[in-house]
Amino acid sequence: MLVVRDLHKRYGTLLALQGVSFEVGAGEVIGFLGPNGAGKSTTMRIVTGYLSANRGWVTVDGIDAARYPTEVRKRIGYLPESTPLNLDMRVDEYLLFRAQLKGVRRRERRARVGRVIERTGLIERTRQIIRTLSKGYRQRVGIADAMVGSPQLLILDEPTIGLDPNQIREVRRLIRELAEEHTLLISTHILPEVEQVADRVVIVANGRTVADDTVQGLIESHQRPALVAAIDGVGAADLERLDGIARASALDDGRFALELQQGVESKRAQLAVFKAAAERGWALTELAPQRTTLEQIFSELTQGGRVGEVA
């Protein structure tokens, strides 16, 4: 559906993109991640035709975005991070206006707008002036706007930014429903959101693609043997003397992250901790394998952190 190959983009002396590449298959939901300044927004603006690349290419449904930008835009619905709504229009008036701009035929507009209003849960807000809507409902209007042209690909940039927890749950539910009918590329800084809705994750850093896999695939490929222990009255040095423990790091919550020596199984290290606690009278209240999280992997790939460390 979407193919991005070797994108390079320069702003003066700043090289914003240095070879971003990834693909999005039809029907997939892709989480597009990266720290601020990584090149996410630049990539999305090139995909949507708002910017041109200095090198590389993009195709949407097999159509070259640089050569045929109008045809590509017909196939994309885009929700930018700051949704540019006309706040003085009513919801249905605004969506009819946007449908006209997107080339929806006159005889189809009201039916099309009615469908996206129903799909985004705006039926009770149809005649309400957009200015009077809550931020959560304004975000729904923005998503409805992205959908009204019946695009094959929806690109959502920070779709839950600034929303309260209840609004976030509702927008996530909507995204899961949209995934049944659309291909989705979602850019967000909220990593649990990606774990809940995405089929696959693409991570960019310093203008390059640094990861492209499922969440589970990333976790399995970056998993290192480690334990988490809660023990009163000991220090990291005490734990590092135990059999199988390579490194002990004190965590903010008073627990320790225990990195295991190469080739040491988790069970062997756990037995060493239990034995030491029994012999030395340590108050051991927790000892369990540590699961690598998407947050830890993101930190390692974008900041050079160590997987196994808890932020």
C-alpha positions as a Markdown table, in Angstrom:
| # | Residue | x | y | z |
|---|---|---|---|---|
| 1 | Met | 0.0 | 0.0 | 0.0 |
| 2 | Leu | 2.7 | 2.5 | 1.1 |
| 3 | Val | 6.4 | 2.1 | 0.1 |
| 4 | Val | 9.0 | 4.6 | 1.4 |
| 5 | Arg | 12.5 | 4.1 | 0.1 |
| 6 | Asp | 15.8 | 5.8 | 1.0 |
| 7 | Leu | 14.3 | 9.2 | 1.8 |
| 8 | His | 16.7 | 12.1 | 2.2 |
| 9 | Lys | 15.7 | 15.6 | 3.1 |
| 10 | Arg | 17.9 | 18.6 | 3.7 |
| 11 | Tyr | 16.9 | 22.0 | 5.2 |
| 12 | Gly | 19.9 | 24.2 | 4.5 |
| 13 | Thr | 22.7 | 22.6 | 6.4 |
| 14 | Leu | 20.4 | 20.3 | 8.4 |
| 15 | Leu | 20.0 | 16.8 | 7.0 |
| 16 | Ala | 16.6 | 15.9 | 8.5 |
| 17 | Leu | 16.3 | 12.5 | 6.7 |
| 18 | Gln | 19.3 | 10.3 | 5.9 |
| 19 | Gly | 17.7 | 7.2 | 4.4 |
| 20 | Val | 14.3 | 6.4 | 5.9 |
| 21 | Ser | 12.8 | 3.3 | 4.4 |
| 22 | Phe | 9.8 | 1.1 | 5.3 |
| 23 | Glu | 6.6 | -0.4 | 3.9 |
| 24 | Val | 3.0 | -0.6 | 5.0 |
| 25 | Gly | 0.9 | -3.4 | 3.7 |
| 26 | Ala | -2.8 | -3.1 | 2.9 |
| 27 | Gly | -4.8 | -3.4 | 6.1 |
| 28 | Glu | -1.9 | -3.0 | 8.4 |
| 29 | Val | -1.7 | -0.7 | 11.4 |
| 30 | Ile | 1.8 | 0.7 | 11.8 |
| 31 | Gly | 3.1 | 2.7 | 14.8 |
| 32 | Phe | 5.6 | 5.3 | 13.5 |
| 33 | Leu | 7.9 | 6.2 | 16.4 |
| 34 | Gly | 10.9 | 8.4 | 17.1 |
| 35 | Pro | 12.1 | 11.2 | 19.5 |
| 36 | Asn | 11.5 | 14.8 | 18.7 |
| 37 | Gly | 13.6 | 15.8 | 15.7 |
| 38 | Ala | 14.0 | 12.2 | 14.4 |
| 39 | Gly | 12.3 | 13.0 | 11.1 |
| 40 | Lys | 8.8 | 11.6 | 11.6 |
| 41 | Ser | 6.9 | 14.8 | 10.6 |
| 42 | Thr | 9.2 | 15.4 | 7.7 |
| 43 | Thr | 8.6 | 11.8 | 6.5 |
| 44 | Met | 4.8 | 12.2 | 6.8 |
| 45 | Arg | 4.8 | 15.5 | 5.0 |
| 46 | Ile | 6.7 | 13.9 | 2.1 |
| 47 | Val | 4.3 | 11.0 | 2.0 |
| 48 | Thr | 1.3 | 13.3 | 2.0 |
| 49 | Gly | 2.8 | 15.5 | -0.7 |
| 50 | Tyr | 3.4 | 18.6 | 1.4 |
| 51 | Leu | 7.2 | 18.4 | 0.9 |
| 52 | Ser | 9.4 | 16.9 | -1.7 |
| 53 | Ala | 12.4 | 14.7 | -0.9 |
| 54 | Asn | 16.0 | 15.5 | -2.1 |
| 55 | Arg | 16.5 | 11.8 | -2.7 |
| 56 | Gly | 14.5 | 8.6 | -2.5 |
| 57 | Trp | 10.9 | 8.0 | -3.4 |
| 58 | Val | 7.4 | 7.2 | -2.1 |
| 59 | Thr | 4.6 | 5.2 | -3.7 |
| 60 | Val | 1.0 | 4.9 | -2.5 |
| 61 | Asp | -1.0 | 2.1 | -4.0 |
| 62 | Gly | 1.7 | 1.8 | -6.6 |
| 63 | Ile | 1.5 | 5.5 | -7.6 |
| 64 | Asp | 4.7 | 7.7 | -7.4 |
| 65 | Ala | 4.0 | 10.5 | -4.9 |
| 66 | Ala | 6.4 | 12.9 | -6.5 |
| 67 | Arg | 5.1 | 12.5 | -10.1 |
| 68 | Tyr | 1.4 | 12.2 | -9.3 |
| 69 | Pro | 0.8 | 14.1 | -6.0 |
| 70 | Thr | -2.9 | 14.8 | -6.7 |
| 71 | Glu | -3.6 | 11.1 | -7.3 |
| 72 | Val | -1.8 | 10.1 | -4.2 |
| 73 | Arg | -3.6 | 12.7 | -2.0 |
| 74 | Lys | -6.9 | 11.2 | -3.1 |
| 75 | Arg | -5.8 | 7.9 | -1.5 |
| 76 | Ile | -4.6 | 9.5 | 1.8 |
| 77 | Gly | -6.5 | 10.9 | 4.8 |
| 78 | Tyr | -4.2 | 13.0 | 7.0 |
| 79 | Leu | -4.8 | 14.1 | 10.6 |
| 80 | Pro | -1.9 | 16.5 | 11.5 |
| 81 | Glu | -0.8 | 17.0 | 15.1 |
| 82 | Ser | -2.5 | 20.4 | 15.3 |
| 83 | Thr | -5.9 | 19.8 | 13.7 |
| 84 | Pro | -6.7 | 22.9 | 11.5 |
| 85 | Leu | -10.5 | 23.2 | 11.9 |
| 86 | Asn | -12.8 | 26.1 | 11.0 |
| 87 | Leu | -14.1 | 26.7 | 14.5 |
| 88 | Asp | -17.0 | 28.9 | 13.5 |
| 89 | Met | -18.7 | 26.3 | 11.3 |
| 90 | Arg | -21.0 | 23.5 | 12.4 |
| 91 | Val | -19.7 | 20.0 | 12.3 |
| 92 | Asp | -21.8 | 18.9 | 9.3 |
| 93 | Glu | -21.2 | 22.1 | 7.4 |
| 94 | Tyr | -17.5 | 21.8 | 7.9 |
| 95 | Leu | -17.4 | 18.2 | 6.7 |
| 96 | Leu | -19.5 | 19.0 | 3.7 |
| 97 | Phe | -17.2 | 21.8 | 2.8 |
| 98 | Arg | -14.2 | 19.5 | 3.2 |
| 99 | Ala | -15.8 | 16.8 | 1.1 |
| 100 | Gln | -16.3 | 19.3 | -1.7 |
| 101 | Leu | -12.6 | 20.3 | -1.5 |
| 102 | Lys | -11.6 | 16.7 | -1.7 |
| 103 | Gly | -13.6 | 16.2 | -4.9 |
| 104 | Val | -16.5 | 14.1 | -3.5 |
| 105 | Arg | -19.4 | 14.3 | -6.0 |
| 106 | Arg | -22.2 | 16.6 | -5.0 |
| 107 | Arg | -24.8 | 13.8 | -5.0 |
| 108 | Glu | -22.6 | 11.7 | -2.7 |
| 109 | Arg | -21.5 | 14.3 | -0.2 |
| 110 | Arg | -24.3 | 14.2 | 2.4 |
| 111 | Ala | -24.3 | 10.4 | 2.5 |
| 112 | Arg | -20.5 | 10.3 | 2.8 |
| 113 | Val | -20.6 | 12.9 | 5.6 |
| 114 | Gly | -23.3 | 11.0 | 7.3 |
| 115 | Arg | -21.3 | 7.9 | 7.3 |
| 116 | Val | -18.1 | 9.4 | 8.8 |
| 117 | Ile | -20.2 | 11.3 | 11.4 |
| 118 | Glu | -21.7 | 8.0 | 12.5 |
| 119 | Arg | -18.3 | 6.2 | 12.3 |
| 120 | Thr | -16.6 | 8.8 | 14.5 |
| 121 | Gly | -19.5 | 9.1 | 17.1 |
| 122 | Leu | -20.5 | 12.6 | 16.2 |
| 123 | Ile | -24.2 | 12.1 | 15.6 |
| 124 | Glu | -25.2 | 14.0 | 18.6 |
| 125 | Arg | -22.8 | 16.9 | 17.7 |
| 126 | Thr | -23.8 | 17.2 | 14.0 |
| 127 | Arg | -25.2 | 20.7 | 14.3 |
| 128 | Gln | -22.9 | 22.0 | 17.0 |
| 129 | Ile | -20.5 | 24.8 | 16.3 |
| 130 | Ile | -16.9 | 23.3 | 16.4 |
| 131 | Arg | -15.7 | 26.0 | 18.7 |
| 132 | Thr | -18.0 | 24.7 | 21.4 |
| 133 | Leu | -16.8 | 21.1 | 21.2 |
| 134 | Ser | -14.4 | 19.6 | 23.7 |
| 135 | Lys | -10.9 | 18.8 | 22.5 |
| 136 | Gly | -11.8 | 15.1 | 22.3 |
| 137 | Tyr | -14.7 | 15.8 | 20.0 |
| 138 | Arg | -12.6 | 18.2 | 17.9 |
| 139 | Gln | -10.2 | 15.4 | 17.4 |
| 140 | Arg | -13.1 | 13.2 | 16.2 |
| 141 | Val | -14.0 | 16.0 | 13.7 |
| 142 | Gly | -10.4 | 15.9 | 12.5 |
| 143 | Ile | -10.5 | 12.1 | 12.0 |
| 144 | Ala | -13.9 | 12.4 | 10.2 |
| 145 | Asp | -12.2 | 15.0 | 8.0 |
| 146 | Ala | -9.4 | 12.6 | 7.2 |
| 147 | Met | -12.0 | 9.9 | 6.4 |
| 148 | Val | -14.5 | 11.9 | 4.3 |
| 149 | Gly | -12.6 | 11.4 | 1.0 |
| 150 | Ser | -12.8 | 7.6 | 1.5 |
| 151 | Pro | -9.0 | 7.2 | 1.5 |
| 152 | Gln | -7.3 | 3.8 | 1.5 |
| 153 | Leu | -4.5 | 5.1 | 3.8 |
| 154 | Leu | -5.1 | 7.1 | 7.0 |
| 155 | Ile | -2.1 | 8.9 | 8.5 |
| 156 | Leu | -2.7 | 10.1 | 12.1 |
| 157 | Asp | -0.1 | 12.3 | 13.8 |
| 158 | Glu | -0.4 | 12.2 | 17.6 |
| 159 | Pro | -4.2 | 11.4 | 17.5 |
| 160 | Thr | -4.6 | 11.4 | 21.3 |
| 161 | Ile | -2.3 | 14.4 | 22.2 |
| 162 | Gly | -3.9 | 16.7 | 24.8 |
| 163 | Leu | -6.8 | 14.4 | 25.6 |
| 164 | Asp | -7.9 | 13.2 | 29.0 |
| 165 | Pro | -7.8 | 9.5 | 29.9 |
| 166 | Asn | -11.5 | 8.9 | 29.0 |
| 167 | Gln | -11.1 | 10.7 | 25.6 |
| 168 | Ile | -7.9 | 8.7 | 24.9 |
| 169 | Arg | -9.8 | 5.4 | 25.5 |
| 170 | Glu | -12.5 | 6.5 | 23.1 |
| 171 | Val | -10.1 | 7.6 | 20.4 |
| 172 | Arg | -8.1 | 4.3 | 20.7 |
| 173 | Arg | -11.4 | 2.4 | 20.4 |
| 174 | Leu | -12.1 | 4.4 | 17.2 |
| 175 | Ile | -8.7 | 3.7 | 15.8 |
| 176 | Arg | -9.2 | 0.0 | 16.4 |
| 177 | Glu | -12.5 | 0.2 | 14.5 |
| 178 | Leu | -10.9 | 2.2 | 11.6 |
| 179 | Ala | -8.3 | -0.5 | 11.3 |
| 180 | Glu | -11.0 | -2.9 | 10.1 |
| 181 | Glu | -11.5 | -0.8 | 6.9 |
| 182 | His | -8.3 | 1.3 | 6.4 |
| 183 | Thr | -4.6 | 1.0 | 6.4 |
| 184 | Leu | -3.2 | 3.1 | 9.2 |
| 185 | Leu | 0.1 | 4.9 | 9.9 |
| 186 | Ile | 0.0 | 6.3 | 13.4 |
| 187 | Ser | 2.7 | 8.6 | 14.8 |
| 188 | Thr | 2.7 | 9.0 | 18.6 |
| 189 | His | 5.0 | 9.4 | 21.6 |
| 190 | Ile | 2.7 | 7.3 | 23.8 |
| 191 | Leu | 4.3 | 3.8 | 23.6 |
| 192 | Pro | 1.5 | 1.9 | 25.4 |
| 193 | Glu | -0.9 | 3.2 | 22.7 |
| 194 | Val | 1.3 | 1.6 | 20.0 |
| 195 | Glu | 1.3 | -1.7 | 21.9 |
| 196 | Gln | -2.5 | -1.7 | 22.0 |
| 197 | Val | -3.3 | -0.8 | 18.4 |
| 198 | Ala | -0.3 | -1.5 | 16.1 |
| 199 | Asp | 0.5 | -4.6 | 14.1 |
| 200 | Arg | 4.0 | -3.4 | 13.5 |
| 201 | Val | 6.4 | -0.7 | 14.7 |
| 202 | Val | 8.8 | 1.5 | 12.7 |
| 203 | Ile | 11.3 | 3.5 | 14.7 |
| 204 | Val | 13.3 | 6.4 | 13.3 |
| 205 | Ala | 16.2 | 8.2 | 14.9 |
| 206 | Asn | 18.6 | 10.8 | 13.5 |
| 207 | Gly | 16.8 | 10.7 | 10.2 |
| 208 | Arg | 17.2 | 6.9 | 9.7 |
| 209 | Thr | 15.1 | 3.8 | 10.2 |
| 210 | Val | 16.5 | 1.9 | 13.2 |
| 211 | Ala | 13.8 | -0.7 | 13.7 |
| 212 | Asp | 10.9 | -2.3 | 11.8 |
| 213 | Asp | 9.2 | -5.3 | 13.4 |
| 214 | Thr | 6.2 | -6.3 | 15.5 |
| 215 | Val | 6.2 | -5.3 | 19.1 |
| 216 | Gln | 6.7 | -8.9 | 20.2 |
| 217 | Gly | 9.4 | -9.4 | 17.6 |
| 218 | Leu | 11.3 | -6.3 | 18.9 |
| 219 | Ile | 11.0 | -7.5 | 22.5 |
| 220 | Glu | 12.2 | -11.0 | 21.7 |
| 221 | Ser | 15.1 | -9.7 | 19.6 |
| 222 | His | 16.2 | -7.3 | 22.4 |
| 223 | Gln | 15.5 | -9.5 | 25.4 |
| 224 | Arg | 18.4 | -10.1 | 27.7 |
| 225 | Pro | 18.4 | -12.4 | 30.7 |
| 226 | Ala | 17.6 | -10.2 | 33.7 |
| 227 | Leu | 15.8 | -10.2 | 37.1 |
| 228 | Val | 14.1 | -7.7 | 39.2 |
| 229 | Ala | 14.6 | -8.0 | 43.0 |
| 230 | Ala | 13.2 | -6.2 | 46.0 |
| 231 | Ile | 15.6 | -6.7 | 48.9 |
| 232 | Asp | 15.9 | -4.5 | 52.0 |
| 233 | Gly | 19.3 | -3.8 | 53.6 |
| 234 | Val | 21.6 | -4.7 | 50.7 |
| 235 | Gly | 23.5 | -2.7 | 48.1 |
| 236 | Ala | 24.3 | -3.3 | 44.4 |
| 237 | Ala | 27.8 | -4.5 | 45.3 |
| 238 | Asp | 26.4 | -7.2 | 47.5 |
| 239 | Leu | 24.3 | -8.6 | 44.7 |
| 240 | Glu | 27.0 | -8.4 | 42.1 |
| 241 | Arg | 29.1 | -10.9 | 44.2 |
| 242 | Leu | 26.4 | -13.5 | 43.7 |
| 243 | Asp | 26.8 | -16.4 | 41.2 |
| 244 | Gly | 25.5 | -15.5 | 37.8 |
| 245 | Ile | 24.9 | -11.7 | 38.4 |
| 246 | Ala | 26.9 | -9.5 | 36.1 |
| 247 | Arg | 25.5 | -6.1 | 37.1 |
| 248 | Ala | 23.0 | -4.8 | 39.7 |
| 249 | Ser | 21.4 | -1.4 | 39.3 |
| 250 | Ala | 19.3 | 0.3 | 41.9 |
| 251 | Leu | 15.9 | 1.4 | 40.6 |
| 252 | Asp | 13.9 | 4.5 | 41.6 |
| 253 | Asp | 11.3 | 2.4 | 43.4 |
| 254 | Gly | 13.9 | 0.7 | 45.7 |
| 255 | Arg | 14.2 | -2.5 | 43.7 |
| 256 | Phe | 17.2 | -3.7 | 41.8 |
| 257 | Ala | 17.6 | -4.7 | 38.1 |
| 258 | Leu | 20.0 | -7.7 | 37.9 |
| 259 | Glu | 21.7 | -8.3 | 34.6 |
| 260 | Leu | 22.9 | -11.9 | 34.3 |
| 261 | Gln | 26.3 | -13.1 | 33.1 |
| 262 | Gln | 26.6 | -14.4 | 29.6 |
| 263 | Gly | 25.1 | -17.9 | 29.3 |
| 264 | Val | 23.6 | -17.9 | 32.8 |
| 265 | Glu | 20.0 | -19.1 | 33.0 |
| 266 | Ser | 17.5 | -17.1 | 35.0 |
| 267 | Lys | 16.7 | -20.1 | 37.3 |
| 268 | Arg | 20.4 | -20.4 | 38.4 |
| 269 | Ala | 20.6 | -16.8 | 39.3 |
| 270 | Gln | 17.3 | -16.8 | 41.1 |
| 271 | Leu | 18.6 | -19.8 | 43.2 |
| 272 | Ala | 21.7 | -17.9 | 44.1 |
| 273 | Val | 19.7 | -14.9 | 45.3 |
| 274 | Phe | 17.3 | -17.1 | 47.3 |
| 275 | Lys | 20.3 | -18.9 | 48.9 |
| 276 | Ala | 22.1 | -15.6 | 49.8 |
| 277 | Ala | 18.9 | -14.2 | 51.3 |
| 278 | Ala | 18.3 | -17.3 | 53.5 |
| 279 | Glu | 21.9 | -17.4 | 54.7 |
| 280 | Arg | 22.4 | -13.7 | 55.4 |
| 281 | Gly | 18.9 | -12.8 | 56.6 |
| 282 | Trp | 18.0 | -10.5 | 53.7 |
| 283 | Ala | 14.4 | -9.4 | 53.5 |
| 284 | Leu | 13.6 | -10.6 | 50.0 |
| 285 | Thr | 10.0 | -9.6 | 49.0 |
| 286 | Glu | 10.2 | -9.9 | 45.2 |
| 287 | Leu | 12.3 | -11.8 | 42.7 |
| 288 | Ala | 11.1 | -12.3 | 39.1 |
| 289 | Pro | 12.4 | -12.3 | 35.5 |
| 290 | Gln | 12.4 | -8.8 | 34.0 |
| 291 | Arg | 10.5 | -8.4 | 30.8 |
| 292 | Thr | 12.0 | -6.0 | 28.3 |
| 293 | Thr | 9.5 | -3.3 | 27.4 |
| 294 | Leu | 9.0 | -1.2 | 24.3 |
| 295 | Glu | 10.0 | 1.8 | 26.2 |
| 296 | Gln | 13.4 | 0.3 | 27.0 |
| 297 | Ile | 13.9 | -0.7 | 23.4 |
| 298 | Phe | 12.9 | 2.7 | 22.2 |
| 299 | Ser | 15.5 | 4.3 | 24.6 |
| 300 | Glu | 18.2 | 1.9 | 23.5 |
| 301 | Leu | 17.6 | 2.6 | 19.8 |
| 302 | Thr | 17.1 | 6.3 | 20.0 |
| 303 | Gln | 19.4 | 7.4 | 22.9 |
| 304 | Gly | 21.9 | 4.6 | 23.3 |
| 305 | Gly | 20.4 | 3.2 | 26.5 |
| 306 | Arg | 20.8 | -0.4 | 27.6 |
| 307 | Val | 17.9 | -2.8 | 27.2 |
| 308 | Gly | 17.3 | -4.2 | 30.6 |
| 309 | Glu | 17.5 | -0.9 | 32.4 |
| 310 | Val | 14.3 | 0.4 | 33.8 |
| 311 | Ala | 13.6 | 4.1 | 33.1 |
